[in-house]
Amino acid sequence: MSSDIAIAQGILFVFSAPSGAGKSSLVNALLADDPNLVLSISTTTRTMRPGENDHEHYHFVSHQEFDAAIEGGKFLEHALVFGNRYGTSREAVEGPISKGQDVLFEIDWQGARSVKAQYPQACLIFILPPSVASLRERLERRAQDSDETIDRRMRDARSEMDHFDEFDFVVVNDVFASALADLKSIIRSQRLTAKRQQTKQQFLLDELLNNQ
């Protein structure tokens, strides 16, 4: 009988934020707490940073390998960001969602727009810092970039945040626990839509609605 049960396709959750808004910390906390969430690891041509590991934080490839993936149609979306190229593997997304797992992306607004065009049902979430001063403080605290690079990231952040209204939800990461709770509420609400419950609760609905 279990083979006859319809499996609702997983949800695509797209997270975007300016650098320093705390997106990665929130995403890691969600993944640690929710076994049905799968992280889509992006492919990039940028240089690996201290503390990063290949195939864990990103798939680090050369420009030639990136071009070959584009030609092979392997990317769901790809974009040029801050002089580096990023792409999302089509296989890494379509496999899990066909099995009912929810896939979480960390991509910029350009990638989010591309995913939404191909998957209108995707849920787009934008994370904002509580203030400009807080954003700069977080970037400086990482101690990874020069003052010149931080200034550039601040300018890029303003450009990134200008697209917040293209997203379905906006969460301000002021108090981490509160922002995390907000994100969990969004994910839970998306899982409980009538359309998804119609598939997931198919047998219950048949019994309730057809019982004479």
C-alpha positions in Angstrom: 0.0 0.0 0.0 2.9 2.4 0.8 3.9 2.3 -2.9 0.6 3.9 -3.8 1.1 6.9 -1.5 1.8 10.0 -3.5 4.9 11.9 -2.4 4.6 15.7 -2.4 7.6 17.2 -4.1 10.0 19.1 -1.8 10.0 22.9 -1.5 12.8 25.1 -2.8 13.8 27.6 -0.1 16.0 30.4 -1.5 18.0 32.5 1.0 19.7 35.7 0.0 21.4 38.5 2.0 24.2 41.0 1.8 27.6 39.7 3.0 27.8 40.0 6.8 24.0 39.7 7.5 24.5 36.4 9.2 22.8 34.2 6.6 25.2 31.3 6.8 24.9 31.0 10.5 21.1 30.9 10.3 21.2 28.4 7.5 23.6 26.1 9.5 21.3 26.3 12.5 18.3 25.3 10.3 20.1 22.4 8.8 21.2 21.1 12.2 17.7 21.2 13.5 15.7 19.9 10.5 16.6 16.5 8.9 14.3 17.1 5.9 16.2 20.2 4.8 19.0 19.6 2.3 21.6 22.2 1.4 22.3 22.8 -2.2 26.1 23.4 -2.4 26.9 26.0 -5.1 29.8 25.7 -7.6 32.1 28.7 -7.8 35.3 29.9 -9.5 36.4 32.0 -6.5 39.4 31.3 -4.3 38.8 29.1 -1.3 38.8 31.2 2.0 40.4 30.1 5.3 38.3 27.5 7.0 36.4 26.5 3.9 36.5 23.0 2.4 35.8 21.8 -1.1 32.5 20.0 -1.6 31.4 21.2 1.9 31.1 25.0 1.6 31.3 25.2 -2.2 32.4 23.1 -5.2 35.5 25.0 -6.2 36.3 24.7 -9.9 38.3 26.4 -12.6 36.7 28.8 -15.2 37.2 26.0 -17.8 35.3 23.5 -15.7 32.5 26.1 -15.1 32.2 26.7 -18.8 32.0 23.0 -19.5 29.1 22.7 -16.9 27.2 25.5 -18.6 27.6 23.9 -22.0 26.4 20.6 -20.6 23.3 22.2 -19.1 24.2 21.2 -15.6 23.3 24.5 -13.9 19.8 25.5 -12.8 21.1 29.0 -12.6 24.5 30.7 -12.7 25.7 34.3 -12.3 28.7 36.6 -12.0 28.9 38.0 -8.5 31.7 40.4 -7.3 33.9 39.2 -10.2 33.4 35.5 -9.4 31.1 33.0 -11.0 28.5 30.9 -9.1 26.2 28.2 -10.2 23.5 25.8 -8.8 23.6 22.2 -9.9 20.4 21.1 -11.5 20.9 17.4 -10.4 21.5 18.4 -6.8 18.1 20.2 -6.7 15.9 18.0 -8.8 17.0 14.7 -7.1 16.0 15.6 -3.5 12.8 17.5 -4.3 11.5 14.5 -6.3 11.9 12.4 -3.1 10.0 15.0 -1.0 13.0 16.6 0.6 13.1 20.4 0.9 16.2 22.0 -0.7 17.8 25.2 0.7 19.8 27.6 -1.5 22.2 30.3 -0.5 22.4 32.5 -3.6 22.3 36.2 -4.5 19.2 38.0 -5.8 20.1 37.3 -9.4 20.1 33.6 -8.8 16.9 33.8 -6.7 15.2 35.6 -9.6 16.4 32.8 -12.0 15.2 30.0 -9.7 11.8 31.7 -9.2 11.4 32.0 -13.0 11.9 28.2 -13.4 10.2 27.2 -10.2 7.4 29.7 -9.4 6.5 27.7 -6.3 9.9 28.3 -4.7 9.9 30.3 -1.5 12.3 33.3 -1.5 13.6 34.7 1.8 15.7 37.8 2.2 17.7 38.4 5.4 18.5 42.0 6.4 21.0 43.2 9.0 19.5 45.4 11.8 21.5 48.5 10.7 24.3 49.7 8.5 26.6 50.0 11.4 25.9 46.5 12.5 26.7 45.2 9.0 30.0 46.9 8.8 30.9 45.7 12.3 30.2 42.1 11.3 32.3 42.4 8.2 35.2 43.9 10.2 34.8 41.2 12.9 35.5 38.4 10.4 39.0 39.9 9.9 39.2 38.4 6.4 39.1 41.5 4.3 41.0 44.8 3.9 39.3 48.1 4.6 39.1 48.7 0.9 37.3 45.4 0.4 34.9 46.0 3.3 34.0 49.4 1.7 33.3 47.6 -1.6 31.2 45.0 0.2 29.2 47.8 1.9 28.5 49.4 -1.5 27.5 46.0 -2.9 25.3 45.3 0.1 23.2 48.4 -0.6 22.8 47.2 -4.2 21.8 43.7 -3.0 19.3 45.0 -0.5 17.6 47.1 -3.1 16.0 43.9 -4.4 14.4 42.8 -1.2 10.9 43.4 -2.6 11.4 40.6 -5.1 11.3 38.1 -2.2 8.3 36.4 -0.5 9.6 37.0 3.0 12.0 39.4 4.8 13.6 38.6 8.1 15.8 41.0 10.1 18.7 39.3 11.8 19.0 41.4 14.9 18.6 38.8 17.7 19.8 35.5 16.3 17.3 33.3 18.2 14.4 35.5 17.0 15.5 35.5 13.4 15.9 31.7 13.5 12.4 31.3 15.0 11.0 33.5 12.2 12.7 31.3 9.6 11.4 28.1 11.2 7.9 29.6 11.1 8.2 30.4 7.4 9.3 26.9 6.6 6.6 25.3 8.6 3.9 27.5 7.0 5.0 26.5 3.5 4.8 22.8 4.4 1.2 23.3 5.6 -0.3 24.9 2.6 -3.6 23.4 1.4 -2.0 22.3 -1.9 0.8 20.3 -0.2 -1.5 18.8 2.4 -3.8 17.7 -0.4 -1.1 15.3 -1.5 0.4 14.4 1.8 -2.9 13.8 3.5 -4.5 12.1 0.4 -6.0 9.1 2.2 -7.2 11.1 5.2 -9.0 13.6 3.0 -10.5 10.8 0.9 -11.9 9.2 4.1 -13.2 12.5 5.5 -14.7 13.8 2.4 -16.2 10.6 1.0 -17.5 9.2 4.3 -21.3 8.9 4.1 
